[in-house]
Amino acid sequence: MNEMTVESIFGTNAGIVWQALSKNGPKNIADIAKITSLSREDVLGALGWLGRENKIALKRRGRAMIFSLGEWESHMAATTSADAIPEDQPSSKSRRTARKKARAAKVKPAALSMVALKKALVFIQSEFDANREPTPDQASKAGGMGSRQLGKALSKLDIKSESVRRGSKSLRIYPLAHKSRVWELAALDEDGLQRLIEANKSAAQNEQKSDSEEYTVFD
């Protein structure tokens, strides 16, 4: 049979009360008893034990006495809580790294297909022949590609959509003014379209570089 001692009784209760104040902050005797399920007498004994070791602070609010952990004990409680975080919990740096990897792993947009571009041009040509002005959505659907991707590709070939009003609606169309240009492009094969896009891109880069050099000379 285990021998009951002052330390085993009051020391154990003191630990329970210390934990309660650590987790819940300053409390009066009634609150401590409710939180810990200890009797009022056991709470008083535990508080006396903690007070003897200078581990608690006491303040009076009206007729009530409010007990809290001392300054050093509060620091120790915060440190204990921080140490209790599981080691495998990712740090903020780890989470940022994971997010960057996830973004990098996202599938990049598919490369421009000359076959799809050719189909879109042939469709636009057929619409122009019928005296209709197709929308980017119609042309991209015919080519089997995204409307934004088609728009960027055609822009490099000097064909741009325009915003117009049809009744009460506003929409973008490829105007009939591009008919001759579309005829020229639709007559090219996929390799010809690819070479033309690359040539236009190179010319634009050279023009930009030339403008930059002129600005530097006359600055």
C-alpha positions in Angstrom: 0.0 0.0 0.0 1.4 3.4 -1.0 2.0 5.8 1.8 0.2 9.1 1.5 2.4 12.1 2.1 2.0 15.9 2.0 4.0 16.0 -1.2 2.1 13.3 -2.9 -1.3 15.0 -2.1 -0.5 18.7 -2.4 2.3 18.4 -4.9 0.0 16.5 -7.3 -2.8 19.0 -6.9 -0.4 21.8 -7.3 0.7 20.4 -10.7 -3.0 20.2 -11.8 -3.7 23.8 -10.8 -0.5 25.0 -12.5 -1.6 23.3 -15.7 -5.0 24.9 -15.4 -3.6 28.4 -15.0 -1.2 27.8 -17.8 -3.9 26.9 -20.3 -6.7 29.1 -19.1 -5.0 32.2 -17.7 -5.9 34.0 -14.4 -8.8 32.5 -12.5 -10.5 32.8 -9.1 -10.8 29.8 -6.7 -14.3 28.8 -7.9 -13.2 28.8 -11.5 -10.0 26.7 -10.8 -12.1 24.2 -8.9 -14.5 23.9 -11.8 -11.8 23.5 -14.4 -9.7 21.0 -12.4 -12.6 19.1 -10.8 -10.8 19.5 -7.4 -12.6 20.4 -4.2 -12.3 24.0 -2.9 -10.1 22.7 -0.1 -7.7 20.9 -2.5 -7.5 24.0 -4.7 -6.6 26.1 -1.6 -3.9 23.6 -0.6 -2.5 23.5 -4.2 -2.4 27.3 -4.3 -0.6 27.4 -1.0 2.0 25.0 -2.3 2.5 27.0 -5.5 2.7 30.2 -3.4 5.4 28.8 -1.2 7.5 28.1 -4.3 6.8 31.6 -5.7 5.1 30.2 -8.8 1.9 32.2 -8.7 0.8 35.8 -8.4 -2.3 37.1 -6.6 -4.5 40.1 -7.4 -7.7 41.2 -5.7 -10.7 42.3 -7.8 -13.3 43.6 -5.5 -13.9 40.8 -3.0 -12.5 38.0 -5.3 -8.9 36.9 -5.3 -7.5 36.2 -8.8 -4.6 33.7 -9.2 -2.2 33.6 -12.1 1.2 32.2 -12.9 4.1 34.3 -12.0 6.1 36.1 -14.8 8.8 33.4 -15.0 6.2 30.6 -14.8 4.2 32.2 -17.6 7.4 32.2 -19.7 8.0 28.6 -18.9 4.4 27.7 -19.8 4.7 29.4 -23.2 8.0 27.6 -23.9 6.4 24.3 -22.9 3.5 24.9 -25.3 5.9 25.7 -28.2 8.0 22.5 -27.5 4.8 20.5 -27.6 4.3 21.2 -31.4 4.9 17.9 -33.2 8.3 17.8 -34.9 6.8 16.6 -38.2 4.6 19.7 -38.4 5.9 21.7 -41.4 7.4 25.1 -40.8 6.3 28.2 -42.6 9.5 28.0 -44.8 8.7 24.3 -45.6 5.1 25.3 -46.6 6.4 28.1 -48.8 8.8 25.7 -50.5 6.0 23.2 -51.0 3.8 25.8 -52.6 6.6 26.9 -55.0 7.2 23.3 -56.1 3.4 22.8 -56.6 3.3 25.9 -58.8 6.3 24.7 -60.8 4.7 21.3 -61.2 1.7 22.8 -62.9 1.3 21.8 -66.5 2.6 24.5 -68.8 0.3 25.7 -71.7 0.6 23.4 -74.8 2.9 24.7 -77.5 1.2 26.4 -80.5 0.1 23.8 -83.0 0.6 24.9 -86.6 -2.0 22.3 -87.7 -4.6 24.0 -85.3 -3.6 27.4 -86.5 -4.0 26.3 -90.2 -7.5 25.0 -89.5 -8.5 28.3 -87.8 -7.2 30.3 -90.8 -9.1 28.1 -93.2 -12.3 28.6 -91.2 -11.8 32.4 -91.1 -11.2 32.4 -94.8 -14.4 30.4 -95.4 -16.4 32.9 -93.3 -14.9 35.8 -95.1 -15.9 34.2 -98.4 -19.4 34.0 -97.1 -19.2 37.7 -96.2 -19.3 36.9 -92.5 -17.0 38.1 -89.7 -16.3 35.3 -87.3 -15.6 35.7 -83.6 -12.4 34.5 -81.9 -14.4 31.8 -80.1 -15.7 30.4 -83.4 -12.3 30.4 -85.0 -10.6 28.8 -82.0 -13.3 26.1 -81.8 -12.8 25.3 -85.5 -9.0 25.1 -84.9 -9.3 23.1 -81.7 -7.3 25.6 -79.6 -7.9 28.3 -77.0 -9.1 31.6 -78.1 -6.4 33.5 -76.3 -3.7 31.3 -77.8 -5.2 31.8 -81.3 -5.4 35.6 -80.7 -1.7 35.8 -79.8 -0.7 33.7 -82.8 -2.8 35.7 -85.3 -1.5 39.0 -83.7 2.0 37.9 -84.6 0.8 37.5 -88.2 -0.8 41.0 -88.3 -4.4 39.8 -87.8 -6.2 41.3 -84.8 -9.7 41.0 -83.6 -11.8 44.1 -83.1 -14.6 45.0 -80.7 -17.9 45.9 -82.3 -21.6 46.3 -81.3 -24.2 44.1 -82.8 -27.6 45.3 -81.6 -27.4 45.6 -77.8 -24.4 43.2 -77.6 -20.7 44.0 -77.7 -18.4 41.3 -79.1 -15.1 40.8 -80.8 -14.8 39.7 -84.4 -12.1 39.3 -87.1 -13.1 42.0 -89.6 -13.4 41.5 -93.4 -10.5 44.1 -93.7 -8.1 41.2 -93.1 -9.5 39.1 -95.9 -6.5 39.4 -98.3 -4.1 38.8 -95.5 -6.0 35.7 -94.3 -6.0 34.4 -97.9 -2.2 34.7 -98.0 -1.7 32.9 -94.7 -4.3 30.1 -95.4 -2.3 29.3 -98.6 0.8 28.5 -96.5 1.4 25.0 -95.1 2.3 24.4 -91.4 6.0 24.8 -92.0 5.5 28.1 -93.8 3.4 29.4 -91.0 6.0 28.5 -88.4 8.8 30.2 -90.4 6.7 33.3 -90.8 5.9 33.5 -87.1 9.6 33.1 -86.2 10.6 35.7 -88.8 8.1 38.3 -87.5 9.2 37.6 -83.9 12.9 38.1 -84.8 12.1 41.3 -86.7 10.2 42.7 -83.7 13.1 41.9 -81.3 15.6 43.6 -83.7 13.3 46.6 -83.9 13.0 46.8 -80.2 16.8 46.5 -79.8 17.3 49.3 -82.4 14.9 51.6 -80.6 16.8 51.0 -77.4 20.1 51.9 -79.0 18.7 55.1 -80.5 17.4 56.1 -77.2 20.8 55.6 -75.6 22.6 57.6 -78.2 20.3 60.6 -78.1 19.6 60.5 -74.3 
